[in-house]
């Protein structure tokens, strides 16, 4: 079999090289050279033949398309190129999701035409990669889309203040600092930026504020000579990380929690985005209060934050948990050993019972149930399953037990017909879920078509202005 493969491949290489050396040959000469037969391989069963082709490298297989029509049909088969894509470092499911769903740009087009996987493979091999900047009000993650995880992190609230405030100078300082730390040239790679969740309402004032923030992001980056910019909501990116384009994202942020309905990659603000005034900072503060009652005082929130991340969890049954021995210890670097008991699950419980921390707010399950009711009443599509996938996002959502508890509470406060089929998905990539959602966009084969350029932004703004002028006539 190996001799047969060498024999045919030698013939292929000779023909391919001769065609390169004779660029002046006419089209009729090329047609004569092409045969409808695959030569020696005609005697081999198709399944065995495909295995032989798979032994070749992708670039060698691509060269076979120039030999004859029969080879072109065989090596252009999607199953072959799916095989090559499956054997890359990137998980095949992620490649399939991004190439099927994210190629059309934003907002997503539900009926985009699919290219052959052979073409997609070739395009992906030339994708330059992008800079990903996922900056929220609490923490920022940044890095290269070609890497498996963010290359750097920073505490946004300490170093940059409120970057959600649409001041171009503050945003430019923020982006400049990230680029300096990554030591990359501004004018080379595209950048994918997450837009922090803010101004949840569908009022004109909220729309104007969101538009102002997005324009400030574009202005800051294009002012720094970045070639392409793709700015997408953090909630949408977290949903993409779960390989979904529709669903409800529960983002437990730094200051508050947002419950965001998303249909085909677009936030359904007309349906209603629910906001709960309980976030990661509240949980950290509540844990510190509990420790202070035991005469344990801390100079920095870092120690409390470390204890929360490593010892705290959410109980499936809060009352039953009170009767258990839940004591556990953890050593915080440069601070020593600490032991927690009930504080371990009482801290996370304020997500579902804010009143125990003295807050007047909805529980997490109540906010999600309200959002589901609004989605049901809106009747946006005939298929109601789009809002029954609930994806958790944010570092605090990574606490053990959050997803299980939320699903249990939803079964208790929704009717059986509505709750049937509801699934709560923990953060797919932990606190970095939005970053990974941006990674899927960054590595899509047509990344430059998905992003905006300075000229494209300018022309779209001019078009909006022209439409506004026509409407006023």
C-alpha positions in Angstrom: 0.0 0.0 0.0 2.8 2.4 0.8 4.4 1.7 -2.6 1.1 2.4 -4.3 0.8 5.7 -2.4 4.3 6.7 -3.3 3.7 5.8 -7.0 0.6 7.9 -7.3 2.0 10.8 -5.2 5.0 10.9 -7.4 2.8 11.3 -10.4 0.8 14.0 -8.6 4.0 15.9 -7.7 5.3 15.7 -11.2 2.1 17.0 -12.8 1.8 19.8 -10.1 5.4 20.9 -10.7 5.2 20.8 -14.5 2.1 23.0 -14.3 3.9 25.5 -12.2 6.9 25.6 -14.6 4.7 26.2 -17.6 2.4 29.1 -16.8 1.9 29.9 -20.4 0.1 26.6 -21.2 -3.4 27.2 -22.5 -6.6 26.1 -20.8 -7.1 23.4 -23.4 -3.8 21.9 -22.5 -4.8 21.7 -18.8 -8.1 20.0 -19.7 -6.2 17.4 -21.7 -3.9 16.8 -18.8 -6.8 16.2 -16.5 -8.4 12.8 -16.4 -11.7 11.6 -14.9 -9.8 8.7 -13.3 -7.8 8.6 -10.1 -5.4 6.2 -11.7 -4.0 3.4 -9.6 -6.4 4.3 -6.8 -9.4 3.2 -8.9 -8.8 -0.4 -7.6 -9.1 0.7 -3.9 -12.4 0.8 -2.0 -13.6 4.3 -1.3 -13.3 4.0 2.5 -9.7 2.7 2.2 -9.0 5.4 -0.3 -10.1 8.1 2.1 -7.9 6.7 4.8 -4.9 6.9 2.5 -5.7 10.6 1.6 -5.9 11.4 5.4 -2.3 10.2 5.7 -1.2 13.2 3.7 -0.7 16.6 5.1 -3.4 19.2 4.5 -1.2 21.3 2.2 -0.4 18.2 0.2 -4.1 17.4 -0.1 -4.8 20.9 -1.3 -2.3 20.4 -4.1 -4.2 17.4 -5.3 -7.1 19.7 -6.3 -5.0 20.9 -9.2 -4.4 17.5 -10.7 -7.8 16.4 -12.1 -11.6 16.8 -11.6 -11.9 13.5 -9.8 -9.2 14.4 -7.3 -10.8 17.8 -6.8 -14.1 16.2 -5.9 -12.5 13.7 -3.5 -10.2 16.0 -1.6 -12.9 18.8 -1.4 -15.2 16.5 0.6 -16.2 18.2 3.8 -15.7 15.1 5.9 -12.0 15.1 5.0 -11.4 18.7 6.1 -13.5 18.1 9.2 -11.0 15.4 10.0 -8.1 17.8 9.7 -10.0 20.4 11.8 -10.7 17.9 14.5 -7.0 17.1 14.9 -6.1 20.7 15.7 -5.3 22.0 19.2 -8.6 24.0 19.3 -11.6 21.8 20.3 -13.6 20.8 17.2 -16.9 21.8 18.8 -15.6 25.4 19.2 -14.4 25.5 15.6 -17.8 24.2 14.3 -19.8 26.6 16.5 -17.8 29.7 15.5 -17.7 28.9 11.8 -21.4 28.0 11.6 -22.8 30.8 13.8 -20.3 33.7 14.1 -19.2 34.2 10.5 -22.1 36.6 9.6 -21.0 39.4 11.9 -23.2 41.2 14.4 -26.1 41.1 14.8 -26.0 37.4 13.8 -27.7 36.3 10.6 -29.8 33.2 11.2 -29.6 32.1 7.5 -25.9 32.7 6.6 -24.5 30.6 3.8 -22.0 28.0 4.8 -18.6 27.7 3.0 -16.9 24.4 2.5 -14.6 23.3 5.3 -11.8 23.1 2.9 -12.0 26.8 2.3 -12.5 27.5 6.0 -9.4 25.4 6.8 -7.3 27.5 4.4 -8.7 30.8 5.7 -8.2 29.8 9.4 -4.5 29.0 8.7 -4.0 32.6 7.7 -5.9 34.2 10.5 -3.4 36.6 12.2 -4.9 36.3 15.6 -6.4 39.2 17.7 -5.9 41.0 20.9 -8.7 40.3 23.4 -9.5 42.8 26.1 -12.3 41.8 28.5 -12.6 44.7 30.9 -15.4 44.9 33.5 -15.9 47.1 36.5 -14.0 44.7 38.7 -11.3 42.9 36.9 -9.8 42.9 33.4 -8.5 39.9 31.4 -6.4 40.4 28.3 -4.3 38.3 25.9 -3.8 36.8 22.5 -6.5 34.9 20.8 -4.0 32.2 19.8 -3.3 31.3 23.4 -5.4 29.0 25.6 -6.0 31.5 28.4 -5.5 35.2 29.1 -1.9 36.3 29.4 -2.6 39.0 31.9 -5.1 40.2 34.5 -5.5 43.4 36.5 -7.9 44.8 39.1 -9.8 47.4 37.0 -11.5 49.0 40.0 -8.2 49.7 41.7 -6.0 50.7 38.7 -8.4 52.4 36.2 -11.5 53.3 38.1 -14.9 53.2 36.4 -14.1 52.4 32.7 -17.8 52.1 32.0 -18.0 55.9 32.2 -17.7 57.0 28.5 -14.7 59.3 28.8 -12.4 58.8 25.8 -9.3 59.8 27.7 -9.8 57.3 30.5 -10.5 54.5 28.0 -7.5 55.4 25.9 -5.3 55.3 29.0 -6.9 51.9 29.9 -6.2 50.4 26.4 -2.7 52.0 26.1 -1.7 50.3 29.4 -3.0 46.9 28.2 -1.1 47.2 24.9 2.1 48.3 26.7 1.9 45.2 29.0 1.4 42.9 26.1 4.2 44.6 24.1 2.5 44.5 20.8 2.2 47.0 18.0 -1.1 48.9 17.7 -1.4 48.8 14.0 -1.0 45.1 13.3 -3.7 42.9 14.9 -7.5 43.4 15.2 -8.9 43.8 18.7 -12.0 42.2 20.2 -13.3 44.2 23.2 -16.1 43.2 25.6 -18.6 45.9 26.4 -19.4 46.0 30.1 -23.1 45.5 31.0 -24.5 48.8 32.0 -27.7 50.9 31.3 -30.1 48.0 31.2 -33.3 49.8 30.4 -34.8 50.2 26.9 -35.4 53.9 27.5 -34.0 56.6 25.1 -31.6 57.8 27.8 -30.2 54.3 28.3 -29.9 53.8 24.5 -28.0 57.0 24.2 -25.7 56.1 27.1 -24.9 52.7 25.6 -24.2 54.3 22.2 -22.0 56.9 23.8 -19.9 54.1 25.5 -19.5 52.2 22.3 -18.5 55.3 20.4 -16.0 56.1 23.1 -14.5 52.6 22.8 -14.2 52.9 19.0 -12.8 56.5 19.2 -10.2 55.5 21.8 -9.0 52.5 19.8 -9.1 54.0 16.3 -7.3 57.0 17.7 -4.5 54.6 18.7 -4.3 53.3 15.0 -5.9 49.9 15.8 -6.8 48.5 12.3 -10.0 46.5 13.2 -12.3 46.6 16.2 -15.0 44.2 17.3 -16.9 45.3 20.4 -19.4 42.8 21.8 -21.4 42.7 25.1 -19.9 40.7 27.9 -23.1 38.7 28.3 -23.2 37.8 24.6 -19.6 36.7 24.8 -20.3 34.5 27.8 -23.2 32.9 25.9 -20.9 32.2 23.0 -18.4 30.5 25.3 -21.2 28.0 26.1 -21.6 27.5 22.4 -25.0 29.1 22.4 -26.4 32.0 20.5 -29.7 32.2 22.4 -30.5 31.9 26.1 -30.5 33.8 29.4 -27.1 34.9 30.8 -26.9 35.4 34.5 -23.8 37.6 35.0 -22.8 38.0 38.6 -20.7 41.1 38.2 -18.5 43.1 40.6 -21.2 45.5 41.8 -24.5 43.8 40.8 -26.0 40.8 39.0 -27.7 41.1 35.6 -30.1 38.6 34.1 -29.9 39.1 30.3 -32.2 37.5 27.7 -30.3 37.0 24.3 -31.9 35.9 21.0 -29.5 35.2 18.1 -26.7 37.1 19.7 -28.8 40.2 20.4 -29.8 41.4 23.9 -33.5 41.6 24.1 -33.8 44.7 26.2 -37.5 45.2 25.1 -38.2 41.9 26.9 -36.4 43.2 30.0 -33.0 42.9 31.6 -33.3 42.3 35.3 -30.7 43.8 37.6 -30.1 42.7 41.2 -28.0 44.8 43.5 -25.9 41.9 44.8 -22.5 41.3 43.3 -19.1 39.9 44.1 -18.2 42.9 46.2 -21.3 42.4 48.4 -20.4 38.8 49.0 -16.8 39.7 49.9 -18.0 42.5 52.2 -20.5 40.2 53.9 -17.8 37.6 54.6 -15.6 40.2 56.1 -18.5 41.3 58.4 -19.0 37.7 59.5 -15.3 37.4 60.3 -15.2 40.7 62.2 -17.9 39.3 64.4 -15.4 36.7 65.4 -12.8 39.5 66.1 -10.9 38.8 62.9 -10.0 42.0 61.1 -8.3 42.4 57.8 -6.2 45.3 56.3 -7.0 44.2 52.8 -9.9 42.7 50.9 -7.5 40.4 49.1 -7.4 38.0 52.1 -11.2 37.9 52.3 -11.5 37.5 48.5 -9.1 34.5 48.7 -11.1 32.9 51.4 -14.3 33.4 49.5 -12.9 31.9 46.3 -11.4 28.8 48.0 -13.7 28.0 50.9 -17.2 29.3 50.1 -20.0 27.5 48.3 -23.7 27.6 47.9 -25.8 25.0 49.7 -28.5 23.0 47.9 -30.6 23.1 51.0 -29.7 26.0 53.3 -31.7 24.8 56.4 -30.2 21.3 56.2 -26.7 22.8 55.8 -27.1 24.6 59.1 -27.1 21.2 60.9 -23.9 20.0 59.3 -20.3 20.3 60.3 -18.9 22.5 57.5 -15.6 23.7 59.1 -12.6 23.9 56.8 -9.3 25.8 56.7 -7.2 27.6 54.0 -3.8 29.3 54.0 -3.7 32.7 52.4 -0.2 33.7 51.2 1.5 36.2 53.6 -1.6 36.1 55.8 -1.7 32.7 57.4 -4.3 30.0 58.0 -8.0 30.8 58.5 -10.9 28.5 59.4 -14.5 29.0 58.3 -17.6 27.1 59.3 -21.1 28.4 58.6 -19.6 31.4 56.8 -18.6 29.1 54.0 -22.2 28.7 52.8 -23.9 31.8 54.4 -21.8 34.1 52.2 -23.1 32.7 49.0 -26.6 32.4 50.4 -27.2 36.1 50.1 -27.5 35.5 46.3 -30.8 33.8 47.0 -31.7 35.4 50.3 -30.3 39.0 50.3 -32.3 39.8 53.4 -29.9 37.9 55.6 -27.3 40.5 54.8 -29.8 43.4 55.4 -30.5 44.0 51.7 -33.8 44.6 50.1 -33.5 42.9 46.7 -34.8 40.0 44.7 -33.2 36.6 45.1 -31.3 35.3 42.1 -33.9 32.7 41.3 -36.7 35.3 41.5 -34.9 37.6 39.0 -34.4 34.7 36.6 -38.0 33.5 36.9 -39.2 37.1 36.2 -37.0 37.2 33.1 -38.4 33.9 31.9 -42.0 35.1 32.4 -41.2 38.2 30.3 -39.6 36.0 27.6 -42.7 33.8 27.6 -45.1 36.7 27.3 -43.1 38.4 24.5 -43.7 35.5 22.1 -40.6 36.4 20.0 -40.5 33.0 18.3 -42.7 30.0 18.1 -40.0 27.9 19.7 -39.9 28.7 23.5 -36.7 26.7 24.1 -34.5 29.7 23.3 -34.8 31.1 26.8 -34.6 27.8 28.6 -30.8 27.6 28.5 -29.4 29.6 31.4 -25.7 30.4 31.3 -23.9 31.6 34.5 -21.0 34.1 34.1 -18.7 35.9 36.4 -16.1 34.8 39.0 -18.7 34.6 41.8 -20.8 32.3 39.6 -18.0 29.8 39.9 -18.8 29.1 43.6 -19.6 25.4 43.9 -23.4 24.8 44.0 -24.7 28.0 42.4 -26.0 26.3 39.2 -27.6 23.4 41.1 -29.3 25.7 43.6 -30.6 28.0 40.9 -32.1 25.1 38.9 -33.7 23.7 42.1 -35.2 27.1 43.0 -36.6 27.6 39.5 -38.4 24.3 39.7 -40.0 25.5 42.9 -41.2 28.9 41.6 -42.2 28.2 38.0 -45.1 26.1 36.6 -44.2 22.6 35.4 -45.0 23.5 31.8 -42.6 26.4 31.9 -39.8 24.8 33.9 -39.7 21.7 31.7 -36.5 21.7 29.7 -34.7 24.4 31.7 -31.0 23.8 32.0 -28.6 25.9 34.1 -25.0 25.8 32.8 -22.1 26.8 35.1 -19.6 29.3 33.7 -18.1 27.3 30.8 -14.6 28.7 31.4 -14.9 30.0 34.9 -14.2 33.7 35.4 -12.7 33.9 31.9 -15.9 32.8 30.0 -16.3 36.2 28.3 -12.7 36.1 27.2 -13.2 32.7 25.7 -16.3 33.9 23.9 -14.1 36.6 22.4 -11.5 34.0 21.4 -14.1 32.2 19.3 -14.8 35.4 17.4 -11.1 36.2 17.1 -10.2 33.0 15.4 -13.1 32.8 13.0 -11.9 32.4 9.4 -13.4 35.8 8.3 -12.4 37.9 11.3 -11.7 41.0 9.2 -15.2 40.9 7.8 -16.7 40.6 11.3 -14.8 43.6 12.7 -15.2 47.3 11.9 -12.7 49.7 10.5 -12.4 53.4 11.2 -13.8 54.1 7.7 -16.7 51.7 8.2 -17.7 53.3 11.5 -17.5 56.7 9.8 -19.6 55.7 6.8 -22.2 54.1 9.0 -22.4 57.2 11.2 -22.8 59.4 8.1 -25.5 57.1 6.8 -27.4 57.4 10.1 -27.0 61.2 9.9 -28.3 61.2 6.3 -31.3 59.0 7.3 -32.0 61.4 10.2 -32.0 64.3 7.8 -34.4 62.6 5.4 -36.8 61.8 8.2 -36.8 65.4 9.3 -37.8 66.7 5.9 
